[in-house]
């Protein structure tokens, strides 16, 4: 069976799309909702015009943990359209610091106005160019699930639920 390379889910949050975007696009705050992310450090600044705001090309290092294993990822923002879309790709991986340049995954968040506030959709895309058989073995070991798609479905749900709770308080 071919692996599933993309999963997404959404939630309705009783805030406007710009408010939801501002929270999600502040990558240093992601640990408040994400079950795996433990922090992020923005690597560079493009000057005063970007202070405090995500921008296309912004690079950051994400810190993550799962089942006692910690790792870091080198990421680059690919979309930063306030109130509409925020996305980044993970292109480096390592344990103490990201050093292995390899496509890992892409993450995207869209923000759509609805009567109740906004619909936030989170999408994970598997960017690994691995053969399905190799990915299947790795995924079972790394996630204890049949594949990363199933694992990420749960992570996405927990992230969106946490975001909703926080933004609606």
C-alpha positions in Angstrom: 0.0 0.0 0.0 1.4 3.4 -1.0 1.9 5.7 1.9 -0.3 8.7 2.5 1.8 11.8 2.0 -0.7 14.6 3.2 -3.2 15.0 6.0 -5.1 17.9 7.2 -7.8 18.8 9.7 -9.6 22.0 10.7 -11.3 23.7 13.6 -13.7 26.7 13.9 -12.4 29.3 16.4 -14.4 32.2 17.7 -11.8 34.8 16.7 -11.1 36.7 13.4 -8.7 35.2 10.9 -6.0 37.8 11.5 -5.9 37.0 15.3 -5.6 33.3 14.6 -2.9 34.0 12.0 -0.9 36.2 14.4 -0.7 33.4 17.0 0.1 30.6 14.6 2.7 32.6 12.6 4.7 33.4 15.8 6.6 30.1 15.7 8.1 30.7 19.1 4.7 30.1 20.6 3.9 26.8 18.9 4.8 24.7 22.0 1.7 26.0 23.6 -0.4 23.9 21.2 1.8 21.3 19.5 2.3 18.0 21.2 5.9 17.6 19.9 7.3 21.1 19.4 9.2 22.4 22.4 10.4 25.7 21.0 11.7 27.7 18.1 14.4 30.3 17.6 14.3 32.7 14.7 17.7 32.6 13.0 17.8 35.9 11.2 16.0 39.2 10.8 15.4 41.1 7.6 15.4 44.4 9.4 12.9 46.6 11.2 10.1 46.0 8.7 9.8 42.4 9.8 10.2 42.9 13.6 7.7 40.6 15.3 6.2 39.3 12.1 6.8 36.2 10.0 7.9 36.7 6.4 8.6 34.5 3.4 12.2 33.4 3.7 12.4 33.7 7.4 14.4 30.8 8.9 14.0 29.3 12.3 15.2 26.3 14.2 12.5 24.2 15.8 13.1 22.0 18.8 11.0 18.8 19.2 10.6 15.8 21.4 8.8 12.5 21.2 9.2 9.5 23.6 12.3 10.9 25.2 14.0 11.6 21.9 14.9 15.3 21.1 15.8 16.7 17.8 16.0 20.1 15.9 14.8 21.1 12.5 15.9 23.8 10.2 12.8 25.5 8.8 12.0 28.2 6.2 8.7 30.2 6.0 7.2 29.7 2.5 4.0 31.7 2.9 3.1 34.6 5.3 -0.1 36.2 4.2 -1.6 37.7 7.3 -5.1 36.5 8.1 -5.0 34.0 5.1 -2.1 31.6 5.0 1.1 30.7 6.9 3.4 27.9 5.8 6.9 26.6 6.3 9.0 23.7 5.2 11.4 21.6 7.2 14.6 21.1 5.2 17.3 20.3 7.8 17.4 17.8 10.6 19.7 17.0 13.5 19.9 16.2 17.2 21.9 19.0 18.7 21.5 21.3 15.7 20.1 20.8 12.3 22.9 19.8 9.9 21.6 17.2 7.6 20.1 19.0 4.6 17.1 16.8 3.6 13.5 17.5 2.8 11.4 16.3 5.7 7.9 17.9 5.7 5.9 21.0 4.9 3.3 22.5 7.2 0.6 24.9 6.2 -2.2 26.8 8.0 -5.1 28.5 6.3 -7.5 31.0 7.9 -10.9 31.4 6.5 -13.6 33.7 7.8 -16.9 32.0 8.8 -20.0 33.1 10.6 -18.6 31.8 14.0 -15.1 33.4 13.6 -12.6 31.6 11.4 -11.8 28.1 10.2 -8.2 27.2 10.8 -6.9 24.3 8.6 -3.6 22.7 9.4 -1.9 20.5 6.7 1.1 18.3 6.9 2.9 17.1 3.8 5.5 14.3 3.8 8.3 15.7 1.7 10.6 12.7 2.2 11.7 11.2 -1.1 12.1 7.8 0.4 10.8 4.6 -1.1 7.5 3.6 0.6 9.0 0.4 2.0 11.8 2.3 3.7 9.4 5.0 5.0 7.0 2.3 6.4 9.8 0.7 8.5 11.1 4.0 9.8 7.6 5.3 10.5 6.6 2.3 12.6 9.8 2.6 14.7 9.5 6.4 15.0 5.8 6.7 15.7 4.5 3.3 16.7 1.8 3.8 14.0 1.5 2.3 10.5 2.7 5.6 9.0 3.5 9.2 9.7 0.2 10.3 8.2 -1.8 8.5 10.9 0.5 9.9 13.6 0.3 13.4 12.3 -3.5 13.3 12.2 -3.4 13.0 16.0 -0.8 15.7 16.4 -2.8 18.1 14.1 -6.0 17.4 16.1 -4.3 18.1 19.4 -2.7 21.3 18.0 -5.9 22.7 16.7 -7.9 21.8 19.8 -5.2 23.5 22.0 -5.2 26.6 19.7 -9.0 26.8 20.0 -9.0 26.5 23.8 -6.3 29.2 24.2 -7.8 31.7 21.7 -11.3 31.4 23.0 -10.4 32.0 26.6 
